[in-house]
Every structure is written in C-alpha cells, then in structure tokens.
C-alpha cells in the first residue's frame, strides 16, 4: 500500500501554505525596500532643490612656488551643506581642498581653499546634495 489520500492532501496543503508564506514574505520585503528607496529619492530631490550657493568672490595669495586660492561663498538655500563630503574640481579634475567649516549652514558664509599654479581655471564645487556651482578663477 501507499500513502493514503488524506496524507497526500495534508502534505500538498502544508507545502502550498509554506510556499505562499515564503512568496508573501519576499513580497513584503521587496515592497519595504521599494518604499525606502522612494523615500530616499524624495529626500535627495528635496535637498537638491533647496540647495543654493552664491560665490561672493575669491582671493589669491602666493605661497612658495604655488598660489593659495580661497573661494568665498554664501549658502542662500535652506539646506545645510556638508563640505567634508563635497568635491572640488579644477578644470574637470578632482583637487584636494580645505574648508572653513565642516557644514555650510543656511544664510552662512564659508570658504574653500586649494593650491595651484598660475593660470586660468574653471572651478566646480559639487556639494553633497548633488548641487554644484561653477566659477572662473584667474591666478
């Protein structure tokens, strides 16, 4: 003899319940991840839209065989900008720089400084929110 009809139905039913439980669990997990990703994207978009920086000028001072360049700016947006997680590009190449304060608060003034040789440069500051500002510097 083999399995009885009742045992076969019980095995199939319990297997089906386990299968649908796994599928439902994965669905809930996927929906949670999708919701979190959408919330992150909305937050990043809000930060980007509300970021605004005005370059107020720059200063150049000689230092040995190079020049120290300091770019002054004002945060005119409503989001604090993290200068530590920002980038400075000099003619499209990443450049090491220092900053006056780790955060550039709304309506506050700040600056970034870097060293370079004489010449004309396009300086782009890319902030942690995705916002960037470009200025021309003559050294």
C-alpha positions as CSV (number, residue, x, y, z in Angstrom):
1,X,0.0,0.0,0.0
2,X,1.0,3.6,-0.3
3,X,0.1,6.9,1.2
4,X,-3.5,7.4,1.9
5,X,-5.4,10.1,0.1
6,X,-5.7,12.2,3.4
7,X,-2.0,12.1,4.0
8,X,-1.3,13.2,0.4
9,X,-3.7,16.1,0.6
10,X,-2.3,17.2,4.0
11,X,1.3,17.2,2.5
12,X,0.2,19.2,-0.5
13,X,-1.8,21.7,1.6
14,X,1.1,22.2,4.1
15,X,3.6,22.6,1.2
16,X,1.3,25.1,-0.5
17,X,1.0,27.1,2.7
18,X,4.7,27.2,3.2
19,X,5.2,28.2,-0.5
20,X,2.8,31.0,-0.3
21,X,4.2,32.1,3.1
22,X,7.7,32.4,1.5
23,X,6.3,34.3,-1.5
24,X,4.3,36.7,0.7
25,X,7.4,37.3,2.9
26,X,9.5,38.1,-0.1
27,X,6.8,40.4,-1.5
28,X,6.6,42.4,1.8
29,X,10.4,42.6,1.9
30,X,10.5,43.9,-1.7
31,X,7.7,46.5,-1.0
32,X,9.6,47.7,2.1
33,X,12.8,48.2,0.1
34,X,11.0,49.9,-2.7
35,X,9.3,52.2,-0.3
36,X,12.6,53.1,1.5
37,X,14.2,53.8,-1.9
38,X,11.4,56.1,-2.9
39,X,11.6,57.9,0.4
40,X,15.4,58.3,-0.1
41,X,14.9,59.6,-3.6
42,X,12.3,62.1,-2.4
43,X,14.6,63.3,0.4
44,X,17.6,63.7,-2.0
45,X,15.4,65.6,-4.5
46,X,14.2,67.9,-1.7
47,X,17.8,68.6,-0.6
48,X,18.9,69.2,-4.2
49,X,16.0,71.6,-5.0
50,X,16.6,73.6,-1.8
51,X,20.3,73.9,-2.2
52,X,21.6,77.2,-3.5
53,X,25.1,78.7,-3.1
54,X,26.3,82.2,-4.2
55,X,30.0,82.7,-4.9
56,X,30.9,86.0,-3.4
57,X,34.5,86.2,-4.7
58,X,37.9,84.7,-4.4
59,X,41.3,85.6,-3.1
60,X,44.7,84.6,-4.4
61,X,47.9,84.7,-2.4
62,X,51.4,83.5,-3.3
63,X,52.8,80.6,-1.3
64,X,56.3,79.4,-2.3
65,X,56.1,78.3,-5.9
66,X,52.3,77.9,-5.9
67,X,49.3,80.1,-5.1
68,X,46.7,79.7,-2.4
69,X,43.2,80.3,-3.8
70,X,40.3,80.8,-1.4
71,X,36.8,80.9,-2.8
72,X,34.2,82.7,-0.6
73,X,30.6,81.7,-0.8
74,X,27.2,82.1,0.9
75,X,24.6,79.4,1.4
76,X,21.4,81.1,0.1
77,X,19.4,77.8,0.2
78,X,17.5,76.3,3.1
79,X,19.6,73.1,3.4
80,X,22.9,72.7,5.4
81,X,25.7,71.6,3.1
82,X,28.3,69.2,4.2
83,X,31.6,70.5,2.8
84,X,33.5,67.4,4.1
85,X,31.6,65.2,1.7
86,X,31.8,67.7,-1.2
87,X,34.2,67.7,-4.1
88,X,36.2,70.4,-5.8
89,X,37.1,70.0,-9.5
90,X,39.7,72.2,-11.1
91,X,39.3,72.1,-14.9
92,X,37.4,68.8,-14.5
93,X,40.0,67.1,-12.3
94,X,39.4,66.4,-8.6
95,X,41.5,68.6,-6.4
96,X,42.4,68.4,-2.6
97,X,40.9,71.3,-0.7
98,X,40.3,72.6,2.8
99,X,37.2,74.3,4.1
100,X,36.4,76.9,6.7
101,X,33.8,74.8,8.5
102,X,32.6,71.2,8.0
103,X,29.0,72.5,7.4
104,X,27.8,75.5,5.5
105,X,24.6,76.4,7.2
106,X,21.7,78.3,5.5
107,X,22.5,82.0,5.2
108,X,26.0,81.5,6.5
109,X,29.3,82.4,4.8
110,X,32.1,79.9,4.2
111,X,35.1,79.2,2.0
112,X,37.1,76.5,0.4
113,X,40.9,76.8,-0.3
114,X,43.2,74.9,-2.6
115,X,46.7,75.4,-4.0
116,X,47.5,75.6,-7.7
117,X,50.0,77.2,-10.2
118,X,49.4,80.3,-12.2
119,X,46.7,80.2,-15.0
120,X,43.0,80.4,-15.7
121,X,40.9,77.8,-14.2
122,X,37.3,76.7,-14.1
123,X,36.4,75.6,-10.5
124,X,33.4,73.5,-9.8
125,X,32.3,72.7,-6.3
126,X,30.0,69.7,-6.1
127,X,28.1,69.6,-2.8
128,X,26.8,66.5,-1.0
129,X,23.2,67.2,-2.2
130,X,24.2,67.0,-5.8
131,X,24.0,70.7,-6.3
132,X,27.1,72.3,-7.9
133,X,28.4,75.8,-8.6
134,X,31.0,76.8,-11.2
135,X,33.2,79.9,-11.2
136,X,36.2,81.1,-13.2
137,X,39.4,81.8,-11.3
138,X,42.4,83.7,-12.7
139,X,45.7,83.1,-10.8
